Amino acid sequence: MDKNTDTARTRVSKEVLEHLVKSLESGELTVEQARKIAGETLATLTEIEKHEEQILDFYKKLADDYPTFVLLYTRIKGEVIKAREILEYEAALKAIENGNTAQAQEILKVAIADTANETTDLK
């Protein structure tokens, strides 16, 4: 997925997860620290999702009131839905929170492959 179409929730999930994995591999973070960070990130993702819903509702209202905004609403809605389909990042964070870093790394590999396929499919 192109950085320009990532939702905030997807971007935060992906970036924090990638950094956690690298920091665990290099020994910069302990498993306990990574678990704590993953938990904090998951809580924040819930708040970000609520914010994205508010934005989507705003665009929907504009589209309902002013037909010229229908295309913009449709594009934004598509971006939000597509980003939510990439649940691997959240699953990997949950795996780290539960202390299963090996599972998180495997989930991340799948997510990266899926993202590469989506980017290719968009062309």
Sequence and secondary structure as in RCSB ss.txt:
>XXXX:A:sequence
MDKNTDTARTRVSKEVLEHLVKSLESGELTVEQARKIAGETLATLTEIEKHEEQILDFYKKLADDYPTFVLLYTR
IKGEVIKAREILEYEAALKAIENGNTAQAQEILKVAIADTANETTDLK
>XXXX:A:secstr
  TTT  HHHHHHHHHHHHHHHHHHHTSS HHHHHHHHHHHHHHHHHHHHHHHHHHHHHHHHHHH GGGHHHHHH
HHHHHHHHHH THHHHHHHHHHTT HHHHHHHHHHHHHHHHHHHHHH 
